[in-house]
């Protein structure tokens, strides 16, 4: 069920480099000019930026809704993942060379029935009342979850009981074009 990539290898590299630059500018307490290098990267898109250090999660923040042009979304989410993910202390200058970046560019959300979810293809959003939780498409595959566990874990991420979908919670899905670095800083190498 592979779909063609929307972003070229060069656009992917530009976005990964931009994420590194955003984080470095946060360390240096400087702003960057948020001008997209191509019209394609100016399109409004939701995205998540995930940071790894030594193969461990070090931060992940994103926008579900397309509120900024993709280039700015990557800037905002990279800085937020580095400095404002409440699960981690802010990134330090010493960690910069150890960061490995992954970007997930999201499709719009759409309602979905649980039996329609395809592991490794769909990311999920579960919501009810003021509670909402999201898991990216790659999470279920990385943890070896089956459909039942993926649904339950997304409910738990929302702060809801694992069976919340049977009790009126809303289920939405999205797909994502996911790309990242082979090793820390590989997008920075010419």
C-alpha positions in Angstrom: 0.0 0.0 0.0 2.9 2.3 -0.7 2.1 5.8 -2.0 4.6 7.9 -3.9 6.6 10.5 -1.9 5.2 14.0 -2.2 8.6 15.5 -1.2 11.7 15.1 -3.3 15.0 14.0 -1.7 16.3 17.6 -1.9 13.1 19.0 -0.2 13.4 16.3 2.5 17.1 17.3 3.1 16.2 21.0 3.2 13.5 20.3 5.8 15.9 18.2 8.0 18.6 20.9 7.7 16.1 23.5 8.6 15.1 21.5 11.7 18.8 21.4 12.8 19.1 25.2 12.1 16.0 25.9 14.2 17.3 24.0 17.1 20.7 25.6 16.9 19.1 29.1 16.7 17.2 28.2 19.9 20.5 27.3 21.6 22.1 30.6 20.3 18.9 32.5 21.2 18.6 33.9 17.6 15.7 34.0 15.2 15.9 32.6 11.7 14.3 34.0 8.6 11.3 31.7 8.0 11.2 32.0 4.3 10.5 28.8 2.3 13.0 28.0 -0.4 10.4 26.5 -2.7 6.6 27.2 -3.3 5.9 23.5 -2.4 7.3 24.0 1.1 5.1 27.1 1.5 1.9 24.9 1.5 0.0 24.7 4.8 0.7 21.3 6.4 0.6 19.7 9.8 3.8 17.9 10.8 5.7 16.4 13.7 9.4 16.7 14.4 10.9 13.8 16.4 14.3 14.0 18.0 16.4 10.9 18.9 19.7 10.8 20.8 21.6 7.5 20.9 18.5 5.7 19.4 16.3 7.0 22.3 13.4 9.5 22.0 14.6 12.9 23.0 11.6 15.0 22.0 8.5 15.0 19.7 6.1 17.8 19.1 3.8 18.6 16.2 0.8 20.3 14.8 -2.1 18.1 13.8 -3.8 20.9 11.9 -2.2 22.8 9.0 -1.8 26.2 10.6 1.5 27.3 9.1 3.4 26.7 5.8 5.4 23.5 6.1 8.7 25.2 6.3 7.5 27.2 9.4 5.8 24.2 10.9 9.1 22.3 10.9 10.9 25.3 12.4 8.2 25.6 15.2 8.0 21.9 15.9 11.8 21.3 15.9 12.3 24.1 18.4 9.4 22.9 20.5 10.6 19.3 20.5 14.1 20.5 21.5 13.1 22.9 24.3 9.4 22.5 25.3 8.6 18.8 25.3 7.4 18.4 28.9 8.8 14.9 29.1 12.4 16.0 28.7 14.8 18.7 29.8 15.7 21.2 27.1 18.4 20.2 24.6 21.9 21.4 25.5 24.6 22.6 23.1 26.6 19.4 23.8 23.8 17.3 22.5 23.5 19.1 19.1 25.9 16.7 17.3 24.1 13.7 18.7 20.6 14.5 17.5 19.0 12.5 14.8 15.9 14.1 13.3 12.7 12.6 11.8 9.9 14.6 10.2 6.4 13.3 9.7 4.3 15.5 7.3 0.6 14.8 7.9 -2.4 14.4 5.7 -5.6 16.0 6.9 -7.6 14.1 9.5 -10.6 12.0 8.5 -13.0 9.9 10.5 -12.3 6.1 10.4 -13.8 2.9 11.7 -11.5 0.8 13.8 -11.6 -2.1 11.4 -10.3 0.2 8.6 -7.1 1.1 10.3 -4.0 -0.3 8.7 -0.9 -0.7 10.9 2.1 1.2 9.6 -0.1 3.4 7.3 -2.5 5.2 9.6 -1.8 7.5 12.5 -4.6 7.9 14.9 -6.3 10.6 17.0 -8.8 9.6 19.7 -10.8 12.4 21.4 -13.7 12.7 23.8 -14.7 15.8 25.8 -11.5 17.8 26.5 -9.3 14.7 26.1 -7.3 14.0 22.9 -4.4 11.7 22.1 -2.4 11.1 18.9 0.0 8.4 17.8 2.0 8.6 14.6 1.7 5.8 12.0 5.2 4.5 12.7 4.6 4.0 16.4 2.5 0.8 16.1 5.1 -0.8 13.8 8.0 0.2 16.0 6.4 -1.4 19.1 5.0 -4.4 17.3 1.4 -3.6 18.2 -1.6 -5.2 16.6 -4.7 -3.2 15.8 -6.3 -3.8 19.2 -3.3 -2.6 21.1 -2.8 0.4 18.8 -6.3 1.5 19.4 -6.0 1.0 23.2 -2.7 2.8 23.4 -4.1 5.8 21.5 -7.0 5.9 23.9 -4.5 5.8 26.8 -2.5 8.6 25.2 -5.6 10.7 25.3 -6.0 10.0 29.0 -9.0 7.9 28.4 -9.7 4.3 29.3 -8.3 1.8 26.7 -11.9 0.9 25.7 -13.0 4.5 25.2 -13.9 3.9 21.5 -16.7 1.5 22.6 -18.1 4.3 24.8 -18.4 7.2 22.4 -14.8 8.5 21.8 -14.1 9.8 18.3 -11.6 8.1 16.1 -9.8 9.9 13.3 -6.9 8.8 11.1 -4.2 10.4 9.0 -1.3 9.3 6.9 2.2 10.8 7.0 5.2 11.0 4.8 7.9 10.1 7.3 11.6 10.7 6.6 14.7 11.2 8.7 18.4 11.0 9.0 20.3 7.7 8.7 22.6 8.9 11.5 22.9 12.0 13.7 23.5 15.1 11.5 23.6 13.1 8.2 21.4 15.7 6.5 24.1 18.3 7.2 26.8 16.4 5.3 27.2 17.5 1.6 
